[in-house]
């Protein structure tokens, strides 16, 4: 993330040692926020609940289809695992990413490696996911490949999340 802050004591003294300026959001962050705004507008225009759900799933599948091969293969598998193992979760776009919501609130999401120029894709869970395990637990998982063991783990996580 390309954010820096200005130290209050050095504000207005550009060039002073130790001072920095706020650079704003990265291009990737701005693109994600714009995608989120478009997703919200599109969702607001839809008709019945069934039409909204069907269109939201089509949007997710279209977004997955646009991904680079490595991310697309992972996202397709993750989508299939989530929809099969947690049918209560409804697919929807969230900040331009495939996500899965319960009662309209995102529980988990797939973030492609390409989206934020990361070296791996991520399966992330919001605070609504019931993954609590003592005083500390994972809320995001790096994905480089979906093996049978990874499939089992994803299925277990999404079932537990709801």
C-alpha positions as CSV (number, residue, x, y, z in Angstrom):
1,X,0.0,0.0,0.0
2,X,1.4,3.3,-1.0
3,X,0.2,5.4,1.9
4,X,2.4,7.5,4.1
5,X,1.4,10.1,6.6
6,X,2.5,13.6,7.4
7,X,3.9,14.1,10.8
8,X,1.9,16.9,12.5
9,X,5.0,18.6,13.8
10,X,6.6,18.7,10.3
11,X,3.4,19.6,8.3
12,X,4.2,22.4,6.0
13,X,7.9,21.9,6.2
14,X,8.4,19.9,3.0
15,X,11.9,18.7,2.6
16,X,12.6,18.5,6.3
17,X,14.4,15.3,7.4
18,X,11.9,12.8,8.7
19,X,8.8,14.4,7.1
20,X,6.7,12.6,4.5
21,X,3.5,13.4,2.6
22,X,0.3,11.5,2.1
23,X,0.5,9.8,-1.4
24,X,-3.1,8.5,-1.4
25,X,-4.3,5.2,-2.5
26,X,-2.5,3.0,-5.0
27,X,-3.8,2.5,-8.5
28,X,-5.0,-1.0,-7.5
29,X,-6.8,0.3,-4.4
30,X,-8.5,3.0,-6.5
31,X,-9.6,0.5,-9.1
32,X,-11.0,-1.8,-6.4
33,X,-13.0,1.1,-4.9
34,X,-14.4,2.0,-8.3
35,X,-15.3,-1.6,-9.0
36,X,-17.1,-1.7,-5.6
37,X,-19.1,1.4,-6.5
38,X,-20.1,-0.1,-9.9
39,X,-21.1,-3.4,-8.2
40,X,-23.3,-1.5,-5.7
41,X,-25.0,0.5,-8.5
42,X,-25.6,-2.6,-10.6
43,X,-27.0,-4.5,-7.6
44,X,-29.4,-1.6,-6.8
45,X,-30.9,-1.8,-10.3
46,X,-31.8,-5.5,-10.2
47,X,-35.4,-6.8,-9.8
48,X,-36.5,-9.7,-7.7
49,X,-34.3,-11.5,-5.1
50,X,-34.0,-14.5,-7.5
51,X,-33.0,-12.2,-10.4
52,X,-30.5,-10.4,-8.1
53,X,-29.0,-13.7,-7.0
54,X,-28.7,-15.1,-10.6
55,X,-27.2,-11.9,-11.9
56,X,-24.7,-11.7,-9.0
57,X,-23.5,-15.2,-9.7
58,X,-23.2,-14.4,-13.4
59,X,-21.1,-11.3,-12.5
60,X,-18.8,-13.5,-10.3
61,X,-18.4,-16.1,-13.1
62,X,-17.7,-13.3,-15.6
63,X,-15.1,-11.8,-13.3
64,X,-13.4,-15.2,-12.8
65,X,-13.4,-15.8,-16.6
66,X,-11.5,-12.5,-17.0
67,X,-8.7,-13.6,-14.8
68,X,-5.3,-14.7,-16.0
69,X,-5.0,-18.5,-16.4
70,X,-3.4,-19.3,-13.1
71,X,-5.8,-17.1,-11.1
72,X,-8.8,-18.3,-13.1
73,X,-8.1,-21.9,-12.5
74,X,-7.8,-21.3,-8.8
75,X,-10.9,-19.1,-8.7
76,X,-13.0,-21.6,-10.6
77,X,-12.1,-24.4,-8.2
78,X,-12.6,-22.2,-5.1
79,X,-16.0,-21.1,-6.5
80,X,-17.1,-24.7,-7.0
81,X,-15.9,-25.7,-3.6
82,X,-17.7,-22.9,-1.8
83,X,-21.0,-23.3,-3.6
84,X,-20.9,-27.0,-3.0
85,X,-19.9,-26.9,0.6
86,X,-21.7,-23.8,1.8
87,X,-24.8,-23.4,-0.3
88,X,-26.1,-20.7,2.2
89,X,-23.4,-18.4,0.9
90,X,-24.5,-16.3,-2.1
91,X,-21.9,-15.3,-4.7
92,X,-21.4,-11.6,-5.3
93,X,-18.8,-9.2,-6.4
94,X,-17.0,-7.3,-3.6
95,X,-14.5,-4.6,-4.6
96,X,-14.3,-6.4,-7.9
97,X,-13.5,-9.7,-6.3
98,X,-15.5,-12.9,-6.2
99,X,-17.0,-13.1,-2.8
100,X,-19.6,-15.2,-0.9
101,X,-22.1,-13.6,1.4
102,X,-24.6,-14.6,4.0
103,X,-27.6,-12.3,4.3
104,X,-25.8,-9.8,2.0
105,X,-22.7,-9.6,4.2
106,X,-19.4,-11.0,2.8
107,X,-18.1,-14.0,4.7
108,X,-15.3,-15.0,2.4
109,X,-13.7,-13.9,-0.9
110,X,-11.1,-14.8,-3.5
111,X,-8.4,-12.2,-4.3
112,X,-6.4,-13.0,-7.4
113,X,-2.7,-12.5,-7.3
114,X,-2.9,-10.2,-10.3
115,X,-5.3,-7.8,-8.7
116,X,-2.8,-6.4,-6.2
117,X,0.3,-7.6,-8.0
118,X,0.9,-10.2,-5.2
119,X,2.9,-13.4,-5.7
120,X,-0.1,-15.6,-4.7
121,X,-3.9,-15.6,-4.7
122,X,-5.7,-15.4,-1.4
123,X,-8.8,-17.0,0.1
124,X,-9.9,-14.5,2.7
125,X,-12.5,-14.5,5.4
126,X,-14.3,-11.6,7.0
127,X,-14.9,-11.2,10.8
128,X,-18.3,-12.8,10.2
129,X,-16.7,-16.1,9.4
130,X,-17.0,-18.4,12.4
131,X,-13.4,-19.5,12.3
132,X,-12.5,-18.5,15.8
133,X,-9.9,-20.7,17.4
134,X,-8.7,-19.4,20.7
135,X,-7.2,-15.9,20.9
136,X,-5.7,-16.0,17.4
137,X,-6.6,-17.6,14.1
138,X,-6.0,-17.2,10.4
139,X,-8.4,-15.0,8.3
140,X,-6.6,-15.3,5.0
141,X,-4.9,-18.2,3.2
142,X,-2.3,-18.0,0.4
143,X,-3.3,-20.2,-2.6
144,X,-0.8,-21.3,-5.2
145,X,-2.4,-24.6,-6.2
146,X,-5.6,-26.5,-5.4
147,X,-4.6,-30.0,-4.5
148,X,-6.9,-32.6,-3.0
149,X,-5.6,-31.7,0.4
150,X,-6.3,-28.0,-0.3
151,X,-9.8,-28.8,-1.5
152,X,-10.5,-30.7,1.7
153,X,-9.2,-27.7,3.8
154,X,-11.3,-25.1,1.8
155,X,-14.4,-27.2,2.1
156,X,-13.8,-27.6,5.9
157,X,-13.2,-23.8,6.3
158,X,-16.3,-22.6,4.4
159,X,-18.5,-25.1,6.2
160,X,-17.2,-23.8,9.5
161,X,-17.4,-20.2,8.4
162,X,-21.2,-20.4,8.2
